[in-house]
Amino acid sequence: RVKIRRQKADGLVVDSVAGLISTVQLGILEIHTWNATIDDLERPDRIVLDLDPGPGVPWARVVEAARLIHRMLERVGLESFVKTSGGKGLHVVAPLTPGASWDETGAFTRAVAETLALRQPERFTATMTKTARPGKIYVDYLRNRRAASTVAVFWTRARPGVPVSMPLAWDELSPRVTADRFTVATVPPKLAAGREDPWGSYPKVRQRLPKGSLEGAGSD
C-alpha cells in the first residue's frame, strides 16, 4: 500500500510491491529517498556523496574520484558502495547503523568534500555555484541534510532513454560504465540473466560514523 504520513510535511512511505506498482500508476518515474527510515527519522542510516562533473570533465576522472572517496572512507573504517546516478555522475553510499545526528553526518560529508577540494583544487570543488564547476567535479555533500534525498537504487530517471540508477561492484566500475549506460530497456534482461546484486551485502553492514579527523585520508 501507499501511505501518506502528516508530520511537518507530507511524506510518501512505500512498504510493499503493491505500493511500488501504485507509484507507477500515479505516473511517478523517479523515487528519491531520505538518508533515514520512517522508524528513526532523526538518525540517518547512510551517507551519500554525489559526484557531479562540470563541463569539460572526462568520465574517467569521475571514476577516479569515486575510487578515491572509496579509499578515503575505507581508511576511516567505512565500507562504501557505488552506483550510477542515471544522470551525469556517480553516487558513493556508505550505510550506517543509526546513531549519528543529521548535523553530524552533514559535517562529516562536508569535511570529505572540502578535504578533496583543498588538496586537489584543480580537480574538485565543494561549492555549489555553477561558476565554480567548469573542469571540476562538484562533490555534493548537501544530500546529507535532513530534507534532502537521493534517487533510489535500481530506480528510473525522467530523462531521454529512461536511464536507471544502477548499483555496481567496485571492480565493475570503469570509464566504459557511464552514468546513463543502464536503461529501463537494458536492466531487466540483466536481472533476468541472474546478475548477482553487487549491493547484496549492503543490508548486513554494521558501522557507525567515525569520530575524529580525516587527516591523511585524502592524500592520494
TIZA-44732 format. One record per residue: residue number from 1; y, x, z of N, C-alpha, C in turn; chain. Coordinates in steps of 0.05 Angstrom, whole numbers, plus 5000, padded with zeros to 4 digits. Each point is the difference from the previous one (the first is absolute). Example, Ala and Ser with C-alpha at 12.3 -4.5 7.8 and 13.67 -1.06 7.14 Angstrom:
% residues 2
pos_n_Y_n_X_n_Z_ca_Y_ca_X_ca_Z_c_Y_c_X_c_Z_unit
1_4886_5264_5156_5024_4982_5000_5024_5018_5000_A;
2_5021_4993_4986_5024_5016_5001_5022_4985_5014_A;
% end
This chain:
% residues 220
pos_n_Y_n_X_n_Z_ca_Y_ca_X_ca_Z_c_Y_c_X_c_Z_unit
1_4976_5017_5000_5024_4983_5000_5025_5017_5000_A;
2_5022_4989_4994_5026_5014_5001_5015_4987_5023_A;
3_5010_5017_5018_5015_4990_5023_5028_5011_5000_A;
4_5019_4984_5007_5027_5009_5004_5006_4999_5030_A;
5_5009_5023_5010_5007_5000_5029_5030_5004_5002_A;
6_5013_4982_5016_5029_5003_5004_5005_5014_5026_A;
7_5013_5024_4997_5010_5014_5023_5029_5004_4995_A;
8_5009_5025_4995_5028_5004_4992_5003_4995_4970_A;
9_4979_5001_4986_5000_4995_4971_4973_4989_4992_A;
10_4999_4989_4976_4974_4991_4990_4982_5023_4992_A;
11_4975_4999_5007_4982_5021_4991_4974_4988_4989_A;
12_4990_5011_4979_4976_4990_4987_4976_5016_5011_A;
13_4981_4986_5011_4975_5013_5010_4977_4989_4984_A;
14_4986_5018_4987_4976_4993_4984_4976_5012_5013_A;
15_4981_4984_5009_4977_5010_5015_4973_4992_4988_A;
16_5000_4993_4974_4974_4993_4988_5003_5003_4969_A;
17_4976_5000_4987_5000_5001_4971_5014_4975_4988_A;
18_4995_4978_5013_5013_4975_4991_5030_5002_5001_A;
19_5010_5014_5021_5029_5004_5002_5011_5017_4978_A;
20_4985_5021_4992_5008_5017_4978_5002_4984_4974_A;
21_4979_4983_4996_5000_4983_4976_5024_4981_5000_A;
22_5008_4991_5024_5023_4982_5002_5025_5015_4992_A;
23_5003_5025_5006_5024_5015_4992_5002_5002_4970_A;
24_4977_5003_4987_5000_5000_4971_5009_4973_4989_A;
25_4990_4979_5012_5008_4973_4991_5030_4995_5005_A;
26_5012_5014_5019_5028_4998_5005_5017_5018_4981_A;
27_4986_5015_4983_5013_5017_4980_5009_5027_5011_A;
28_4988_5008_5022_5007_5026_5013_4985_5023_4986_A;
29_5014_5018_4987_4987_5022_4987_5000_5025_5018_A;
30_5018_5001_5018_5001_5024_5018_4998_4991_5029_A;
31_4984_5014_5016_5000_4996_5029_5007_5027_5012_A;
32_5021_5000_5016_5009_5024_5015_4995_4995_5029_A;
33_4987_5019_5013_4992_4996_5028_5016_5018_5019_A;
34_5002_4991_5025_5014_5015_5021_4982_5023_5009_A;
35_5012_5018_5016_4985_5022_5012_4989_4991_5027_A;
36_4997_4974_5004_4988_4990_5025_4986_4974_4993_A;
37_4982_4993_5018_4985_4975_4996_5011_4978_5018_A;
38_4992_4975_4994_5010_4978_5015_4991_5002_5030_A;
39_4979_5016_5005_4991_5002_5028_5019_5017_5017_A;
40_5015_5018_4987_5018_5017_5016_5024_5008_4982_A;
41_5019_4982_4997_5022_5005_4981_5018_5022_5008_A;
42_5000_5008_5026_5019_5020_5009_4989_5028_5001_A;
43_4975_5003_4993_4988_5027_5000_4986_5004_4973_A;
44_5012_5017_4983_4989_5004_4973_4971_5012_5000_A;
45_4985_4992_4980_4973_5011_4997_4997_5018_4976_A;
46_5023_5009_4989_5000_5020_4978_5028_5010_4996_A;
47_5002_5023_4986_5025_5009_4990_4997_5004_4970_A;
48_5022_4997_4985_4999_5001_4971_5023_5019_4991_A;
49_4994_5018_4982_5020_5016_4987_4998_4995_4970_A;
50_5022_4990_4989_5001_4992_4972_5013_5022_4984_A;
51_4986_5011_4981_5012_5021_4983_5010_4988_4974_A;
52_5027_5000_4998_5013_4986_4977_5014_5021_4983_A;
53_4989_5007_4977_5011_5021_4984_5026_4991_4986_A;
54_5020_5017_5001_5025_4994_4985_4998_5008_4971_A;
55_5020_4994_4984_5000_5007_4972_4995_5030_4996_A;
56_4982_5006_4981_4994_5028_4993_4979_5013_5016_A;
57_4987_4986_5019_4979_5012_5016_4973_4997_4987_A;
58_4987_5022_4993_4973_4998_4988_4980_4987_5020_A;
59_4981_4985_4990_4981_4987_5017_4984_5021_5016_A;
60_4994_5023_4989_4985_5021_5014_5013_5007_5027_A;
61_5027_4999_5000_5015_5007_5025_4996_4978_5021_A;
62_4997_4976_4991_4996_4978_5019_4972_5003_5013_A;
63_4981_5008_4984_4973_5005_5010_5000_5023_5020_A;
64_5015_5022_4993_5002_5022_5019_5013_4992_5026_A;
65_5020_4983_4998_5015_4991_5024_4981_4984_5018_A;
66_4983_4983_4989_4982_4984_5016_4980_5018_5014_A;
67_4991_5021_4986_4981_5019_5012_5014_5015_5023_A;
68_5025_5007_4996_5015_5015_5020_5003_4983_5026_A;
69_5007_4974_4996_5002_4983_5024_4973_4996_5013_A;
70_4979_4998_4984_4973_4998_5011_4994_5024_5019_A;
71_5007_5024_4991_4996_5024_5016_5018_5000_5025_A;
72_5025_4991_4996_5018_4999_5023_4989_4982_5022_A;
73_4990_4976_4992_4990_4982_5020_4974_5010_5012_A;
74_4984_5013_4984_4975_5011_5010_5005_5021_5021_A;
75_5021_5016_4996_5007_5021_5020_5009_4990_5027_A;
76_5009_4975_5000_5008_4988_5026_4979_4980_5009_A;
77_4976_5001_4988_4978_4984_5009_4997_4972_4989_A;
78_5013_4995_4977_4998_4973_4988_4985_5001_4974_A;
79_4979_4983_4998_4986_4996_4975_5016_4980_4984_A;
80_5003_5006_4974_5016_4982_4983_4985_4993_4974_A;
81_5009_4979_4987_4988_4989_4976_5022_4997_4979_A;
82_4992_4999_4975_5019_4999_4978_4993_4977_4981_A;
83_5021_4987_4989_4996_4980_4980_5023_5000_4980_A;
84_4994_4990_4976_5022_4997_4981_5017_4976_5009_A;
85_5026_5001_4993_5017_4978_5008_4998_4976_4981_A;
86_4990_5006_4976_5001_4980_4979_5027_4999_4987_A;
87_5018_5016_5010_5027_5002_4989_5005_5027_4989_A;
88_5017_5016_5014_5007_5027_4990_4987_5023_5016_A;
89_4990_4995_5024_4993_5022_5017_4973_4997_5014_A;
90_4998_5014_5023_4976_5000_5016_5007_4993_5029_A;
91_4981_4988_5014_5003_4994_5028_4980_5016_5016_A;
92_5009_5015_5020_4983_5014_5019_5000_4984_5026_A;
93_4976_4991_5009_4998_4982_5022_4982_5012_5022_A;
94_5009_5000_5024_4984_5009_5023_4996_4977_5019_A;
95_4975_4991_5004_4995_4979_5020_5004_5010_5028_A;
96_5009_4982_5018_5005_5006_5028_4985_4981_5018_A;
97_4992_5009_5022_4992_4983_5022_5026_4990_5013_A;
98_5006_4974_5000_5026_4991_5010_5006_5011_5028_A;
99_5024_5009_5003_5009_5011_5025_5030_5008_4998_A;
100_5007_5014_4978_5027_5008_4996_5017_4976_4992_A;
101_5026_5001_5005_5018_4979_4993_5010_5003_4972_A;
102_5014_4980_4990_5013_5003_4973_5020_5023_5000_A;
103_5015_5003_5021_5019_5022_5001_4986_5027_4999_A;
104_4978_5003_5013_4985_5025_5000_4988_5006_4973_A;
105_4987_4980_4987_4989_5006_4973_5022_5005_4980_A;
106_5023_4985_5003_5022_5005_4982_5012_5028_5003_A;
107_5002_5009_5025_5011_5027_5005_4981_5021_4989_A;
108_4974_4996_5003_4980_5020_4991_5001_5002_4969_A;
109_5000_4977_4986_4999_5001_4971_5027_5011_4989_A;
110_5022_4994_5014_5026_5011_4992_4999_5030_5003_A;
111_4988_5010_5021_4998_5029_5004_4983_5013_4978_A;
112_4979_4987_4991_4984_5010_4977_5018_5003_4975_A;
113_5014_4978_4994_5017_5000_4976_5022_5021_5002_A;
114_5013_5001_5022_5022_5019_5003_4991_5029_5001_A;
115_4976_5005_5011_4989_5027_4999_4995_5009_4972_A;
116_4989_4983_4983_4995_5007_4972_5026_5005_4986_A;
117_5020_4982_5004_5026_5003_4987_5015_5025_5009_A;
118_4996_5007_5025_5014_5024_5010_4987_5026_4989_A;
119_4973_5000_4999_4986_5025_4993_4997_5003_4970_A;
120_5000_4978_4985_4998_5001_4971_5021_4981_4987_A;
121_5025_5006_5004_5021_4982_4990_5001_4996_4970_A;
122_4988_5019_4986_5000_4998_4971_4979_4980_4990_A;
123_4981_4993_5018_4978_4982_4993_5002_4972_5013_A;
124_5012_4999_5024_4999_4975_5016_5027_4991_5009_A;
125_5003_4974_5004_5023_4989_5014_4990_4979_5019_A;
126_5014_4997_5022_4995_4979_5019_5022_4979_5000_A;
127_5017_5002_4979_5023_4982_4997_4994_4979_4980_A;
128_5006_4975_5007_4994_4977_4983_5018_4999_4975_A;
129_5024_5010_5002_5019_4996_4978_4990_5010_4973_A;
130_5005_4985_4979_4990_5007_4974_5011_5027_4990_A;
131_5024_5007_5008_5012_5025_4990_4986_5024_5011_A;
132_4985_4997_5022_4985_5023_5011_4973_5004_4988_A;
133_4991_4982_4982_4972_5000_4992_4994_5015_4974_A;
134_5018_5003_4981_4992_5013_4975_4987_5027_5004_A;
135_4977_5004_4989_4985_5025_5002_4986_5004_5027_A;
136_5001_4980_5017_4988_5003_5027_4982_4976_5006_A;
137_4984_5003_5020_4983_4979_5010_5012_4989_5026_A;
138_5006_4974_5000_5010_4987_5024_4976_4994_5018_A;
139_5000_5011_5024_4979_4994_5019_5010_4977_5017_A;
140_4991_4976_4993_5009_4976_5013_4985_4995_5026_A;
141_5014_5006_5022_4989_4995_5027_5009_4973_5011_A;
142_5018_4987_4986_5011_4974_5010_4979_4978_5000_A;
143_4978_5004_4987_4979_4979_5001_4987_4998_5027_A;
144_5009_5017_5019_4989_4999_5027_5018_4986_5019_A;
145_5021_4986_4990_5016_4983_5017_4985_4974_5006_A;
146_5008_4986_5021_4986_4976_5008_5000_4979_4978_A;
147_5021_4997_4986_5002_4978_4980_4990_5009_4972_A;
148_4991_5025_4997_4993_5010_4974_4970_4994_4994_A;
149_4993_5003_4974_4972_4995_4992_4994_5018_4976_A;
150_4974_5001_4994_4990_5016_4977_4979_4984_4985_A;
151_5000_5002_4974_4980_4985_4985_4972_5006_5010_A;
152_4984_4979_5002_4973_5003_5010_4982_5015_4981_A;
153_4981_5014_5012_4980_5015_4984_4984_4979_4984_A;
154_4993_5008_4975_4985_4983_4981_5016_4976_4991_A;
155_5027_5001_5004_5015_4976_4992_5016_5005_4975_A;
156_5005_4978_4985_5014_5002_4975_5030_5002_5003_A;
157_5013_5011_4979_5029_5002_5000_5011_4982_4977_A;
158_5023_4989_5005_5013_4982_4980_5015_5017_4980_A;
159_4985_5015_4984_5011_5019_4980_4984_4997_4974_A;
160_5011_5010_4978_4985_4999_4975_4972_5012_5003_A;
161_4980_4986_4989_4972_5010_5002_4987_4994_5026_A;
162_5014_4989_5019_4990_4993_5027_4984_5023_5013_A;
163_5014_5022_5006_4986_5022_5014_4992_4993_5028_A;
164_4981_5016_5011_4989_4995_5026_5005_5024_5018_A;
165_5007_4995_5025_5002_5021_5020_4972_5008_5008_A;
166_4991_5023_4990_4972_5008_5001_4994_5022_5020_A;
167_4981_4996_5018_4992_5021_5019_4986_5023_4985_A;
168_5006_5024_5008_4988_5024_4988_4988_5018_5021_A;
169_4979_5016_4993_4992_5022_5016_5018_5023_4995_A;
170_5004_5018_5019_5018_5023_4996_4990_5017_4977_A;
171_4974_5003_4997_4990_5017_4978_5001_4986_4973_A;
172_5007_4974_5000_5003_4984_4976_5028_5001_4989_A;
173_5019_5007_5018_5028_5001_4993_5006_5023_4981_A;
174_5012_4995_4977_5007_5021_4981_5023_4991_4982_A;
175_5012_5019_4985_5021_4992_4982_4992_4979_4979_A;
176_4974_4996_4996_4991_4980_4981_5001_4972_5012_A;
177_5000_4998_5026_5000_4974_5014_5029_4992_5006_A;
178_5012_4986_4982_5028_4992_5003_5003_4975_5018_A;
179_5024_4995_5008_5005_4978_5019_4991_4973_4989_A;
180_5002_4996_4973_4994_4974_4988_4974_5001_4983_A;
181_4984_5020_5005_4976_5003_4984_4980_4977_5003_A;
182_4997_4990_5024_4981_4978_5006_5014_4973_4997_A;
183_4986_4982_4986_5012_4974_4994_4980_4978_5007_A;
184_5010_4975_4999_4983_4977_5005_4977_4998_4980_A;
185_5003_5013_4977_4979_5000_4980_4979_5022_5005_A;
186_5008_5022_5011_4982_5023_5002_4987_5002_5028_A;
187_5012_4989_5021_4989_5003_5027_4974_4984_5004_A;
188_4999_4974_4991_4975_4985_5005_4975_5013_4989_A;
189_5000_5012_4976_4975_5013_4991_4993_5024_5017_A;
190_5020_5014_5011_4994_5023_5018_4986_4990_5025_A;
191_5010_4978_5011_4988_4990_5024_4973_4989_4995_A;
192_4996_4987_4977_4974_4988_4993_4980_5022_4995_A;
193_5009_5024_4992_4981_5022_4995_4991_5014_5026_A;
194_5010_4990_5022_4991_5011_5026_5016_5025_5008_A;
195_5025_5002_4991_5017_5022_5009_5002_5000_5030_A;
196_4994_5023_5012_5002_5003_5029_5029_4998_5009_A;
197_5005_4985_5021_5027_4996_5010_5010_5026_5013_A;
198_5020_5014_4988_5009_5025_5012_5014_4997_5027_A;
199_5006_4975_5007_5012_4994_5026_4980_4987_5018_A;
200_4974_5004_4994_4979_4987_5016_5001_5008_5030_A;
201_5009_5024_5006_5001_5009_5028_5025_4992_5014_A;
202_5019_4989_4985_5026_4993_5012_4998_4984_5026_A;
203_4985_4978_5000_4999_4983_5024_4988_5014_5024_A;
204_4985_5022_4996_4987_5014_5022_5017_5022_5012_A;
205_5022_5006_4988_5017_5022_5010_5014_4992_5025_A;
206_4998_5017_5021_5013_4995_5025_5018_5024_5006_A;
207_5026_4996_4998_5018_5022_5005_5027_4989_5008_A;
208_5015_5015_5016_5026_4992_5010_5021_5018_4988_A;
209_5025_4989_5000_5022_5016_4991_5003_5025_5017_A;
210_5002_5023_4987_5002_5025_5016_5027_5002_5014_A;
211_5000_5014_5022_5025_5006_5014_5009_5028_4992_A;
212_5026_5004_5002_5010_5027_4995_5010_5005_4972_A;
213_5005_5024_4993_5014_5009_4976_4982_5002_4976_A;
214_5012_4999_4976_4986_5005_4975_5003_5029_4992_A;
215_5009_5017_5018_5005_5028_4995_4975_5013_4988_A;
216_5003_5012_4976_4978_5013_4987_4983_4982_4983_A;
217_5003_4974_5003_4982_4981_4985_5007_4998_4971_A;
218_5025_5005_4993_5008_4997_4972_5008_5026_4987_A;
219_4987_5022_5007_5008_5026_4991_4987_5009_4974_A;
220_4985_4982_4986_4987_5008_4975_5022_5006_4979_A;
% end
